């Protein structure tokens, strides 16, 4: 068996980070600050099989407690190859999230996932192209 020593923060293999460190490193501080403000960071950092959808421009738009809960699914392996197209997943707010695929692009409720499968210590994170999901009778994307 051949073993390679991995040294340094930016070696070819980096172990998954916690949700807060991943958000910080990728520059999604608005979403991170909102999770801290609403006291959800610890919960979503320690819950197993968490799927987090981070709005790309969350730094420019304040997110409420309900907004944050709409962007999290718990109890699923949410990697894009595993997501069931057409299945309605329940977010932490109770809102339904539906996934579609066109060619190699995935969307949630019609919003394109612009960066997918960011591995976390306890799950996976996807970045959505826009500000946030809103909810009336059905989820729709607003910008």
N, C-alpha and C positions, 0 to 999 in steps of 0.2 A: 504494500500500500504506500502511496506517495502522499505526503502531507506538505502543505505550503503554509508558511507563517504569514498571517495577515497583519500588517502593521500600518499605523497611521489612520487617520479619520477618513481619508479618501482613497483607500485601497480599492481594488477591483470588486471586493465584496464588502458591503457595509451592512451589519446586522440591522434589522428594523428598529426604528426609534419609537418613542412614545408619541402619542398624538400631539402633545404640546410642543415637543422638540421638532417634530415634522412640520407642523404649521409655522413655527418660527423660522426654520431653515428655508422653507419655500416662500416665505414672505406673506403668509396669510394671517397677519397679525390682527386684522379686524375680526375675523372669525374666532381667533384665539382669545382676544379680549372679551368678546361677547360670551364665550363659554365660561370664562372666569367670572364675569359679572353676574351671570345667571346661575353660578355654582353648579355647572354641569361638567366641567373639565375632569374632575376626579372620577365621576361616574363613567364617562365615555372613554377615559384612559385605562380603566380597570375592567370594564365589562368585556367578556369574551365574545368573539365574533361580531364586532361592531363594524358597520359600514357607514362612512361619513362622506357626505356630498358637500364640498366647499364651494360656495359661489366665488367665481373668479374675481369679482370686484367688491367683495364684502368689506374691504377696507374703506370704501367710500359710502357705505350705507349701513346705518345701525340695524342690528338684528335683535328681534325680541325673543323671549323665551319660546314662544310658539314657532317662530321662524327657525330657530335652532333645532327644535324637536322634529320639524318637518324634514330636516336634512340628515336624519340619522335613522338607520335600521339596525336592530339588534337581533342576534340569533341566526344570521345567515352568513354564508361564505359569499361575499359580494364581489368576487373577481369577475370581470366582464365575460370570460369564457363560461362561467358557471351560472350567471344570471339567466333566468328563464324568460325568454322573450314573450311578452304578452301577459305574464303573471303580474298580479297586483300585490306588491309588497306593502306591508303596513309600516309607516314611519312611527317614531316615538310619539308624535302628536295624534296618531290615528289616521292621518291622511294617507291615501293610497299613492304609491309610486309605481308607475308602469314603465317597462323598458322596451325599447325598440332597437333594431339594428338595420342599418342600410349600408350595404357594402361592408366596410370594416369599421364604420362609425357607430357608436352606441349613444343613445339618448335616454334621458329620464323625463317622462311627461313632456316630450317634445324638445327638451333642452339638451344640446349636445354635450357630451362628456369630452372635455378638451385635453384632460390629462387623466389617464386611468391607471388603476392597479398600483397605487402608491402603498406599499406594504407598511403596516404599523405593527407594533408589538402584539396588539390584540385584535387586529382586523385589517381593514383596507380603507383607503381614502381615494375619492375621485374628485376632480376639479370640474365644475360646471362653467360653461361659457356665458356668464351674465351675472346679474346682481343677486337674485334670490327667487325661490319658489314662493308663490302666495296661494292662499286657499280661500275659495268661496264654497260653491257646491262641489266643484272639482278643482284639482290643482291646475294652475296655469302659470306660465312664465311671464314675468314682467321685467322690464329693464328701465 
